[in-house]
Amino acid sequence: MKFALHNQRMEGLPISEQTLSDVQEYIDGQTTASELVARTRARYGLDDVEC
C-alpha cells in the first residue's frame, strides 16, 4: 500500500482523507480488499463490480 500511495502522489494525483482512512482500515485488518474496492468505486460513482 505504501508503494501505491507513493506512486499516486508522484504522479500528482490527489488522495482524499477518506481514502487514506479506508486504506488504514484495510492495513489494520478491519476491512477486506473487496470492501476497499467497493468503497472507493462508490465514492467516485463507479458501477459495482464483483472482485
ZIVENFEN-V528086 format. One record per residue. SS is DSSP state (~ for helix, > for strand, _ for the rest). PSI is psi as a letter, one per 40 degrees, with the letter a starting at -180 (999 if undefined). BURIAL is + if it has 24 or more other ideal C-beta (glycine too) atoms within 12 Angstrom, else -. Layout:
SS	PSI	BURIAL
SS	PSI	BURIAL
This chain:
_	d	-
~	d	-
~	d	-
~	d	-
~	d	-
~	d	-
~	d	-
~	d	-
~	d	-
~	d	-
_	e	-
_	e	-
_	h	-
_	i	-
_	h	-
_	i	-
~	d	-
~	d	-
~	d	+
~	d	-
~	d	-
~	d	+
~	d	+
~	d	-
~	d	-
~	d	+
~	d	-
_	e	-
_	e	-
_	e	-
_	i	-
_	i	-
~	d	-
~	d	-
~	d	-
~	d	+
~	d	-
~	d	-
~	d	+
~	d	+
~	d	-
~	d	-
~	d	-
_	e	-
_	f	-
_	i	-
_	i	-
_	i	-
_	i	-
_	h	-
_	999	-
